[in-house]
Amino acid sequence: MKKLYIVKHKYDFDRIIKQGKKKKNDIFIIYSENNNLKYARYGISVGKKLGNAVYRNKKKRQLRSIIDNLEKDYVKTKDYIIILREKGKQLDYQELNKKLKSLIIERKDQR
């Protein structure tokens, strides 16, 4: 994932969470909002309750990899904030991939 495609600033996170549409399951919460760009941007949040910095960074790397593989399922002109819930702590890469994909496909069908 290129740095261009990442939501970095706190004010962007806050705006998307406050004004964006919300979709959730037992593992993820996804907020999305239209942007005026020709590409999608992603923000990933893993809370401190889930573990130490090494563990949280590992989960973020896994989620970035999943996003890269599923990029065709996203709307190209939106910003997304993906929040990992505590139930996702014990899941491995394959399970995270399956849960995120099911949520994304539901979102794609609702467009």
Backbone as CSV, one residue per row, in Angstrom:
resi,resn,N_x,N_y,N_z,CA_x,CA_y,CA_z,C_x,C_y,C_z
1,MET,0.847,-1.167,0.000,0.000,0.000,0.000,0.897,1.237,0.000
2,LYS,0.668,2.115,-0.962,1.452,3.335,-1.047,1.023,4.312,0.040
3,LYS,1.952,5.169,0.451,1.637,6.164,1.467,0.542,7.116,1.012
4,LEU,0.411,7.282,-0.275,-0.617,8.145,-0.836,-2.011,7.648,-0.465
5,TYR,-2.167,6.364,-0.274,-3.469,5.753,-0.035,-3.792,5.571,1.446
6,ILE,-3.098,6.281,2.324,-3.279,6.119,3.760,-3.862,7.398,4.354
7,VAL,-4.870,7.238,5.200,-5.393,8.359,5.980,-4.491,8.480,7.196
8,LYS,-3.819,9.617,7.338,-2.806,9.751,8.382,-3.203,10.666,9.531
9,HIS,-3.924,11.723,9.233,-4.146,12.777,10.215,-5.349,12.494,11.105
10,LYS,-5.217,12.912,12.363,-6.274,12.707,13.333,-7.562,13.398,12.914
11,TYR,-7.457,14.612,12.362,-8.670,15.321,11.964,-9.395,14.597,10.833
12,ASP,-8.660,13.887,9.956,-9.320,13.083,8.925,-10.033,11.884,9.549
13,PHE,-9.355,11.208,10.488,-9.971,10.084,11.190,-11.260,10.541,11.873
14,ASP,-11.174,11.651,12.617,-12.338,12.144,13.356,-13.488,12.517,12.415
15,ARG,-13.180,13.169,11.306,-14.205,13.584,10.349,-14.897,12.372,9.731
16,ILE,-14.107,11.378,9.330,-14.683,10.193,8.691,-15.543,9.405,9.682
17,ILE,-15.064,9.283,10.912,-15.829,8.549,11.921,-17.118,9.293,12.274
18,LYS,-17.052,10.609,12.338,-18.227,11.388,12.718,-19.251,11.477,11.584
19,GLN,-18.801,11.695,10.358,-19.712,11.945,9.254,-19.937,10.744,8.336
20,GLY,-19.065,9.743,8.418,-19.133,8.634,7.481,-20.194,7.604,7.820
21,LYS,-20.423,6.716,6.867,-21.352,5.606,7.063,-20.632,4.483,7.795
22,LYS,-21.370,3.782,8.638,-20.788,2.763,9.498,-21.291,1.385,9.086
23,LYS,-20.371,0.439,9.027,-20.698,-0.965,8.753,-19.876,-1.783,9.733
24,LYS,-20.473,-2.773,10.377,-19.725,-3.526,11.381,-20.130,-4.978,11.420
25,ASN,-19.224,-5.774,11.957,-19.507,-7.157,12.323,-18.830,-7.406,13.666
26,ASP,-18.687,-8.655,14.072,-18.123,-8.934,15.388,-16.616,-8.673,15.468
27,ILE,-15.926,-8.505,14.342,-14.475,-8.319,14.326,-14.072,-6.900,13.930
28,PHE,-14.784,-6.284,12.994,-14.400,-4.985,12.444,-15.523,-3.971,12.524
29,ILE,-15.122,-2.703,12.551,-16.021,-1.582,12.301,-15.389,-0.817,11.148
30,ILE,-16.166,-0.547,10.111,-15.660,0.189,8.958,-16.507,1.445,8.775
31,TYR,-15.840,2.592,8.757,-16.470,3.862,8.439,-16.019,4.258,7.047
32,SER,-16.936,4.794,6.241,-16.557,5.219,4.897,-17.208,6.554,4.584
33,GLU,-16.485,7.348,3.808,-16.968,8.662,3.401,-16.398,8.974,2.029
34,ASN,-17.175,9.626,1.201,-16.702,10.011,-0.127,-15.576,11.024,-0.008
35,ASN,-14.614,10.920,-0.938,-13.571,11.932,-1.044,-13.569,12.481,-2.466
36,ASN,-12.845,13.515,-2.697,-12.795,14.134,-4.021,-11.550,13.701,-4.781
37,LEU,-11.068,12.530,-4.501,-9.859,12.007,-5.127,-10.221,10.883,-6.083
38,LYS,-9.272,10.479,-6.903,-9.508,9.395,-7.868,-9.082,8.041,-7.317
39,TYR,-8.807,7.989,-6.035,-8.358,6.744,-5.416,-8.925,6.662,-4.004
40,ALA,-8.949,5.452,-3.480,-9.433,5.220,-2.119,-8.272,5.400,-1.146
41,ARG,-8.598,5.859,0.068,-7.605,5.962,1.137,-8.106,5.144,2.321
42,TYR,-7.173,4.601,3.072,-7.498,3.700,4.169,-6.807,4.142,5.450
43,GLY,-7.514,4.018,6.551,-6.932,4.227,7.871,-7.222,2.992,8.698
44,ILE,-6.234,2.546,9.449,-6.391,1.342,10.263,-6.146,1.713,11.709
45,SER,-7.019,1.249,12.585,-6.886,1.519,14.001,-6.969,0.205,14.776
46,VAL,-5.973,-0.014,15.611,-5.948,-1.171,16.510,-5.701,-0.615,17.904
47,GLY,-6.672,-0.769,18.799,-6.598,-0.169,20.123,-5.558,-0.782,21.036
48,LYS,-5.176,-0.024,22.043,-4.163,-0.472,23.004,-4.632,-1.648,23.843
49,LYS,-5.931,-1.833,23.960,-6.463,-2.949,24.746,-6.111,-4.304,24.123
50,LEU,-5.794,-4.308,22.840,-5.537,-5.567,22.143,-4.149,-6.129,22.413
51,GLY,-3.216,-5.296,22.805,-1.880,-5.812,23.077,-0.833,-4.724,23.016
52,ASN,0.423,-5.161,23.095,1.512,-4.191,23.061,1.766,-3.701,21.638
53,ALA,2.697,-2.784,21.471,2.946,-2.141,20.177,3.361,-3.145,19.105
54,VAL,4.146,-4.128,19.480,4.596,-5.128,18.510,3.393,-5.900,17.956
55,TYR,2.501,-6.299,18.831,1.315,-7.049,18.418,0.394,-6.181,17.560
56,ARG,0.163,-4.936,17.974,-0.716,-4.045,17.220,-0.157,-3.769,15.830
57,ASN,1.148,-3.569,15.729,1.768,-3.334,14.425,1.671,-4.561,13.529
58,LYS,1.775,-5.743,14.115,1.616,-6.977,13.342,0.211,-7.055,12.745
59,LYS,-0.790,-6.745,13.555,-2.176,-6.768,13.065,-2.383,-5.721,11.974
60,LYS,-1.777,-4.542,12.126,-1.895,-3.508,11.097,-1.254,-3.958,9.787
61,ARG,-0.101,-4.614,9.873,0.547,-5.133,8.659,-0.333,-6.169,7.985
62,GLN,-0.947,-7.049,8.782,-1.845,-8.051,8.221,-3.034,-7.388,7.530
63,LEU,-3.610,-6.383,8.151,-4.758,-5.705,7.558,-4.374,-4.962,6.283
64,ARG,-3.196,-4.353,6.250,-2.739,-3.687,5.025,-2.587,-4.689,3.890
65,SER,-2.071,-5.846,4.206,-1.916,-6.893,3.200,-3.283,-7.348,2.676
66,ILE,-4.235,-7.509,3.558,-5.580,-7.906,3.160,-6.207,-6.829,2.276
67,ILE,-6.035,-5.569,2.645,-6.583,-4.458,1.858,-5.978,-4.445,0.463
68,ASP,-4.674,-4.660,0.363,-4.028,-4.700,-0.949,-4.613,-5.802,-1.819
69,ASN,-4.902,-6.946,-1.220,-5.448,-8.076,-1.975,-6.914,-7.884,-2.349
70,LEU,-7.652,-7.119,-1.573,-9.089,-6.945,-1.805,-9.427,-5.578,-2.382
71,GLU,-8.459,-4.868,-2.888,-8.672,-3.488,-3.315,-9.748,-3.347,-4.386
72,LYS,-9.924,-4.346,-5.218,-10.941,-4.266,-6.276,-12.358,-4.237,-5.723
73,ASP,-12.553,-4.665,-4.472,-13.880,-4.701,-3.872,-14.284,-3.379,-3.225
74,TYR,-13.365,-2.436,-3.140,-13.662,-1.142,-2.539,-14.106,-0.148,-3.593
75,VAL,-14.910,0.805,-3.188,-15.260,1.929,-4.044,-14.024,2.816,-4.125
76,LYS,-13.653,3.216,-5.318,-12.378,3.901,-5.521,-12.348,5.349,-5.041
77,THR,-13.477,5.961,-4.803,-13.482,7.381,-4.439,-13.948,7.594,-3.001
78,LYS,-13.504,6.745,-2.105,-13.907,6.857,-0.704,-12.707,6.765,0.214
79,ASP,-12.895,7.300,1.416,-11.949,7.112,2.509,-12.547,6.075,3.452
80,TYR,-11.722,5.160,3.914,-12.175,4.108,4.815,-11.358,4.135,6.100
81,ILE,-12.026,3.964,7.223,-11.372,3.749,8.508,-11.782,2.362,8.963
82,ILE,-10.793,1.504,9.192,-11.046,0.127,9.610,-10.552,-0.023,11.041
83,ILE,-11.450,-0.383,11.933,-11.121,-0.545,13.346,-11.242,-2.012,13.701
84,LEU,-10.183,-2.558,14.270,-10.184,-3.953,14.711,-10.726,-4.020,16.131
85,ARG,-11.721,-4.867,16.340,-12.307,-5.046,17.665,-11.536,-6.103,18.456
86,GLU,-11.865,-6.177,19.737,-11.148,-7.091,20.629,-11.349,-8.560,20.263
87,LYS,-12.481,-8.919,19.673,-12.705,-10.313,19.268,-11.755,-10.748,18.170
88,GLY,-11.183,-9.797,17.449,-10.237,-10.118,16.386,-8.854,-10.451,16.886
89,LYS,-8.646,-10.336,18.183,-7.319,-10.549,18.760,-6.816,-11.975,18.551
90,GLN,-7.670,-12.948,18.713,-7.231,-14.341,18.643,-7.259,-14.909,17.229
91,LEU,-7.749,-14.145,16.244,-7.858,-14.664,14.888,-6.537,-14.560,14.134
92,ASP,-6.296,-15.540,13.282,-5.095,-15.512,12.449,-5.397,-14.771,11.144
93,TYR,-4.406,-14.707,10.271,-4.509,-13.951,9.024,-5.672,-14.426,8.159
94,GLN,-5.825,-15.739,8.014,-6.871,-16.282,7.150,-8.269,-15.913,7.649
95,GLU,-8.473,-15.985,8.948,-9.778,-15.635,9.515,-10.063,-14.140,9.381
96,LEU,-9.036,-13.310,9.629,-9.211,-11.868,9.446,-9.582,-11.554,8.005
97,ASN,-8.905,-12.214,7.072,-9.156,-12.016,5.652,-10.610,-12.356,5.320
98,LYS,-11.072,-13.489,5.838,-12.436,-13.950,5.563,-13.476,-12.979,6.132
99,LYS,-13.271,-12.522,7.360,-14.228,-11.618,8.009,-14.259,-10.249,7.323
100,LEU,-13.086,-9.715,6.979,-13.040,-8.414,6.318,-13.629,-8.497,4.921
101,LYS,-13.340,-9.592,4.231,-13.882,-9.775,2.885,-15.405,-9.857,2.914
102,SER,-15.969,-10.561,3.881,-17.428,-10.655,3.967,-18.056,-9.292,4.224
103,LEU,-17.405,-8.474,5.016,-17.915,-7.136,5.293,-17.784,-6.235,4.074
104,ILE,-16.706,-6.352,3.339,-16.483,-5.532,2.153,-17.469,-5.914,1.051
105,ILE,-17.682,-7.200,0.854,-18.601,-7.646,-0.192,-20.012,-7.170,0.121
106,GLU,-20.427,-7.194,1.397,-21.729,-6.660,1.768,-21.798,-5.177,1.426
107,ARG,-20.741,-4.453,1.696,-20.695,-3.025,1.406,-20.798,-2.794,-0.100
108,LYS,-20.120,-3.616,-0.887,-20.140,-3.451,-2.342,-21.548,-3.676,-2.881
109,ASP,-22.275,-4.620,-2.327,-23.627,-4.905,-2.796,-24.597,-3.771,-2.459
110,GLN,-24.284,-2.982,-1.450,-25.191,-1.916,-1.029,-24.977,-0.625,-1.810
111,ARG,-23.975,-0.532,-2.665,-23.685,0.703,-3.393,-24.821,1.177,-4.202
